[in-house]
């Protein structure tokens, strides 16, 4: 067992809840003794368990407490010397013992339910943390992409080209930003009409009469980067089957622009 396995499989939580066997507990205790960072994480987790348990405590029914106190009081006031020959006394003591055992069973069952509720709440917290981390990662990626687009557009070496729609799609308009020094291409497709699910727009660079694929234009984005092609003479957009094509469908060319 190593530190990575321990953390990824939630073994610390299982250790705290007493769900591991003796060998696993021994391995974890050895790791905790040899790794100060892991021990600090374990102490914090243990504190979280304690805090969560205290915050979610449920007061036992008053009846349970009353019966338990009455049983203890009766036991303390009973005669210490018991005549085993007396059937009535024997039955009386057996009744007390059975009552106390019943109360202990009720208390144990109540504690078991409480522990299960705490475990379920911990699982919910872990799920929420995972979803939060995923959301943060998505937001960070979007921020990085936005910074990339902004940097490319405002760069003084970036050249802007407008691709206007032809007779096949006159309302189409795509703004492209090409930087030959950084070898980057960013396009704005906000004015590109939507296609059905069976078709996609695809961008091509014309290099000495050969159309080279620059990538499929995403339906769910208005700003995106495309592949930069050296020595491109023009940028071209065609309508292709969903997922793109390995060669352009010339009769479905909807817009193009020649580069300086």
N, C-alpha and C positions, 0 to 999 in steps of 0.2 A: 504494500500500500504506500503510495506517495502523496505529496501535498495536493497535486492537481486532481488525482482521483478522489481524494477526501473532500475537496471543495465542490467539484462538479457533480458529485452523486449525493450531496446532502447528508454525508455520513456524520458530520458534527451534530446536526439536528437530531439524527437517529440516536447518537450517543447520549445526548442530553435527555432524550425521551426513554432511554433504557431499552431500545429495540435491537441492540447488537449482541452478538455472542461474546464469550469471554476473550477469545483470541482477537477479535476485531477491537474490543475495548482496549486490550493491552497494546495493540499496534498504534491506536490513536493516542494513547497516553504517552507512548514513546516519542511520537511526532511532536506532541505538545511540549514535551520536556526539552526537545532539541531545537525547536523553531520558535523564537521569541515573537515573530510577527504573527505566526499561526496562533500562538497562545493569546496574544492580544485580541485577535479576531474571535477566538473562542470565548474569552471573557466577556466581550461585547455581546456576543450571541446569547450567552447565558444570562446576562443582564436584561436583554430584550425579552427572553422567555419569562423571566421573573416579573418584569414590568407588565407584559401582556397578561400574565396570570392574575396579577393584582388588579389590573384595570377591568378584568372580566370576571371577578369573583361573584359568586351567587350565594346569598345567604341561605343556609339550609332551612327547611320548614320549621316553624316554631314547635310543632308537635314533636319532631325528632329530638330537639334539644330538651324539651320538657320530660319526655319519656326517659331519655338517657340520664338526666339529673335525678329523676325519681328512683331509677334503678340503682344508681350509685349510692344515693341516700339510704335506700332500703338495705343495701348490702352492708353499709358502714354501721347501721344501727342493729344489725342482726346479731344474735348470740354467736360467739366464736366457737363454742363447743356444740357440736351438732350430734344429736342422738340418732345414729344411723338406723336404729331399730324403729324409729318413728316414721311411719309411711307418710303422714301429713307433712312433717318437716321436710322430708326428702323431696316430696312433690313440690313444696313451696320453693326450695332452693333450685330445683330443676327448672321451675317456671322462671325464676329470676335469670338463671343462666341462659335459658332459651331467649328471653326478652333482650338481654344484652347482646347475644349473638345476632339476633334479628336486627337490632339497631346498628351493629357493626356492619352487617351485610348491606343495609340501606345506605350507610355512610360511604362504604366502599363503592357501591354502584353509582352514587352521586358524584364521587371524586372521579370515577372512570369516565362518566359523561362529560365532566368539566374538562378533563384532559383531552378528550376527543374534540371538544369544541375549540380548545386552544390550538390543537394541531391543524384543524380546518382553517382557522383564522391565519395561522402562519403560512399555510399553503396559498391562501388568498393574497397575503402580503407579497409572497415571492412571485406569484403570477403578475400582480400589479407592477412590481419592480421590473420584471422582464418586459412587460408591455411599455413601461415608461422609458426603459433603456432603448428599446426599438424605436420609439417615437423620437427620442433625442438623436439617435443615429441618422434617422431620415431627415430631421431638421438640419443637422450638421452637413449632410450631403447636399441638401438644397442650398444651404448658405455657401458652401464651397463652389457649387455650380454657378450661383448668382455672381460671386466674386470673379469667377473665370470669365463669364460673359461680359461683365462690366469692364474688366481689365482689357479684354480683347477689343471691345467697341471703342473705348476712349484712347487706346494707343494711337499716337500720332502717325504711326506707320501703317495703320489699318485703312484699307480702301473700301468704300461702300459701293455696292452694285445693286441696282433694282431689277428684279426679274418680273416683267409684266406679262399677264396672260395673253395668249393668242386667240384666234377665232374659236378654238375648241373650248377654251375656258377664259373668256375675256375679263371676268371679275377677279381673276387670280392676281396676287401681288406678293412677292417675297423679297425681303430686304436681306442682302448678304454682306458680311463683313469679312474681308480677306486680308490677311497679313502674311506677306511673302517672307518676311524676316523670321517671324516666330512660327511660320508654317501652320497657320490656324485658319479655320473657316467657321464662322458663327452665322446662323440664319434665323430670321424672324418670320414665322409662318402664320401669324395671326390673321392675315388676309387670304389665306389659302382655303378654299371651300372644303367642307368635310366630305369624306368618301364613305361608302358603305363598308361593311366588315370584310368584304371579299377583295378589296383593292387597297393599295397603298401608293403614296407618292414616293418616287425614288430619284435621287440626285446623281448626275453624271458630270464628269469633266471630260471635255474634248481635247485630246492630245494628238495632234497631227492626224486628225480624222478618226481616231479610235476613242470610243466612249468607255471611260473607266469609272467604275462604281465608287461613289462617295458615301453611300449609305442610304438606308430607308428612313424616311421622315416620320417621326413618331406622331401618332394621332392625339396624344394627350399632352403635348408640349407646344409652346409657342416660341420658345427660344431653345436652340440646341446646337451642338457642335457637329460638324461633318468632317469627313476625312479630307485632308489637304493633299492635292495631287500636283506634283511638280510639272511645270511647263504647260499648265492648262491654258487653253485658248478661249474657252467659254464654259459657262455653267449651264446645265440643262436639267429640267425636271420632267419626268414622264409619269404616267399612271400605269402601275404594274399589278399583277396578282398579289394578294396579301402575302407579306413576308419578303417581297422583292423578287427580282429576276437577275439572271446572270448576264443578260444582255438587254439593252433598252428596246422598248416597243416604240419605234419611231413614229408610227401613226398616232400614238398617244402622247406625243410631246406637247406639253401645255404651256411652257414658258422657258425662255433662255436669255442669257446675256453674254456679250463678248467682253473679255477682260482686256485691259489696256496692255 
